[in-house]
Amino acid sequence: MGELFTFFGLISHDKVFIYITHMLLSAGLALILVRSAMSNLQLVPKGTQNLMEAYINGVLQMGTDVMGKENARRYLPLIATIGIFVAISNLIGVIPGFEAPTAFLEFALTLALVVFVYYNFEGIRKQGVVKYFKHFLGPVWWLYWLMFPIEIVSHFSRLVSLSFRLFGNVKGDDMFLMVILMLAPWILPMVPFALLTFMALLQAFIFMMLTTVYIGSAVAIEDH
């Protein structure tokens, strides 16, 4: 099966070039969206401002349920930015002629690494090194030797969970769309577009939700 057709592919078929251009396009669209929402702020929001306020309130509420209001407000910029970036990166892959940067493992793994490093850094910063890693030992002292390596493996497995879930689902959607376009390029694709759009938004939500849960668990160890 051939590669997906992309407009940027007319310039170069190099994988790195395709990946970088679509990633920059996604980042540019995200900045335009945010800039548009903030260009003419009104007391009674409408248009893009109304959409963004609803999104921010939703992210804030999700964070509040997981880690409390104070922490939710603190980590809102990171979580909301990841959500917008991943959603747009997924959605452009639904448009024929473009490929989702999240369909490249490099992109998904980089995002997962950012989240992994950040939540561990925040956990250590807030709890201290000893207290943070003491949580890895579990509640039963004579099982410390067993629980610590299990917890280490569990945390590193989150890299796989975050990256391969996002990459696998988006790549699968891209391949599905390519098959549909090959079989019936004019009529049939209208049917799965709604489903692919929903899946793109769903994967962005899952990635954002897991990020929230990981940060929340790292900074609230004393509550466990």
N, C-alpha and C positions, 0 to 999 in steps of 0.2 A: 504494500500500500504506500502510495506516495505521501510526500509531506503536505501539510496544509498550505494552501495558497495565502500569501500575505502581500499587501501593498509594499511593505518595506522589503520584502523578498525580491522585488523588482530591482532594487538597488544592489543588494548582496544576499546570497543564500547562506552566508556564514551564520552559524547558530548563535554565536556571541553577539553579533550585530543585531539579529532579530530579537534576542532577549533584551539587550540594552535599550533598543529603540522603543520596544513596547513597555518596558519598565518606566522609562522616562516619560512616555506618553501618559501612562497611568498616573504618575506623580504630577504631571502638568495638569491633567484633568481634575485631580483632587484639589490642587491649589486654586484652579479657576472656580471650582464649585464653592470652596470656602470663601474665596475673595468675593464672589458674587453674593453670598449670603451676608457678608459683613460690609458691603459697599454702601448700603443705604438702610441702616438699622432703624426700625420703627417700633413704637410702643406696642402697636397691634401688628404682629408679624404677618407677612403674607409672602407668597411665592417661595423663593429659595430660602429666605430667612425662616419662614414657618417650617419648612422641611428640615432644616438643620437644627432648629430648636427642638423639634420633636425627636430627632435622632439623639441629640445631646441629653435630653431629659430621659430617654429610654436607656442610654448607656449609664447615666448616673444612677437611675433606679436599680438597674441590674447590679452595679457595683455596690450600692448601698445594701442590697439584700445579701451580698456575699461577704463584704468586709466592713460594713458600717459607713455612715455618711462621710465622716472625716477622711478616711482612707479613699473612699470612692471619689471624692472631689480632688484629692491629691493626685491620684493616678488617672483621672479622667482624660487629660491631654494625650497620654500615651495610648490608652485603650481605644479612645475615639478615633485617633489618627490611624491606628492599625486597622480598625474596622472599615473606615472610608477607603484606605489604600487597597486593602485586600478585596473589598467589594468591587471597586472600579477595575482592578486588575482582573478579576473574574469576569466581569460583565463585558469587557471589550472582546473577550474571546468568543462571545455569543455572536458578535457582528462579523459576517463574512468578510474576509480580507484582513482580519486582525487575529492575533494569537494572544491568549492570556499569558502574561509573564508568570503567573502562578502555575502554569503547565510545565515550567522548567523547575527541576528539583533544586537548582542553585538558589532560586528566589525563595521557595518555601523553606529551605534549610536555613538560609540567612535570617529570615524572619524568626524562625524557631530558635536560632542561636541568640538573637537579640533578646527574646523573651526569657530564655533560659538564664542567660548571664544577668539580666536585669532583676529578675525576681530573686535569684540567689544573692545578688549584691544588696538588694533592699532588705532581705531577711537578715543578713549579717549586719548590715548597718543599724537596723532597728533593734535586733535582739543581742548582738554581739556574737563573736565567732563561737565561743564555747557553748552558749545557750542555744544557738541556732543548730549546731551539729549534735548537741545533746538530744535534741528532738529525734534525730535519726536512730537513737539507741532503743527507743520504745520504752514502755512503762515497767517491764520486768527485767531486773538487773542481770539475772543469770542467762538471759537471751540476748544480751547486748552484742555478743560476738556474732550472732546470726542475723539480728535485725539491721545492724549497721550496713553490711554489704548489700542486703536486700533493698534498703532504702536508697543507697547510692545507685544501684541498678535501676530502681524505680524512677528516680529523678532523671537519669540519662535517657530512659525509655520515653520520657516526655518529648525529647527531641524528635524521636521517630514518630511518635503519635501526632505531634503538631505538623511536622513537615510532610510525611508521607500521606497523611489523611488529606491534606490540602492538595498536594501535588497529584495524588492518585485520582481523586474525584474530578478535579478540573481537567486533567489530561484525558480521563475517560470521557468527559463531556465533549471535549474537543474532537476526539476520535469518533464519537457518536454523531456529532454534527457533520463531520467530513463524510461519513458513510451516507447520511441522509442527503447531503448535497450531491453526492455522486449518483444516487438512485433516482432522485426526483428534485432537480435543482430549482424548480419554480413554485411548486404548489405544496408539496409535503412538508418542507421545512417550516412553514408557518405554524404547523401543529406543535412541534417540540420546542419552539422558541420560548414559549411561556414557561415550560418545564425547566429548560436550561437556565432561564433568567432566575427562576425561583431557587434552583440548586446553587447558582452563583452567589446569591444573597445568603442562602442557608450556610454555605461553607464559610463565608466571611463572618457570620454570626457565631458559628461554632468556634472558629479560631479566636475571636474576640472574647467569647465566654470562657474558654479554657485559659486564656491569658489572665482574665479577671480572677478565676479560681486559683491559679498558681500564685499570683501576686498576693491574693488574700490569705492563702494558707501560709505563705512565707512570712508575712508581717504580723500574723496573729497566732503565732505558735503558742503563746502563753494561754490561749483559750482552749487548746486541745486537751 
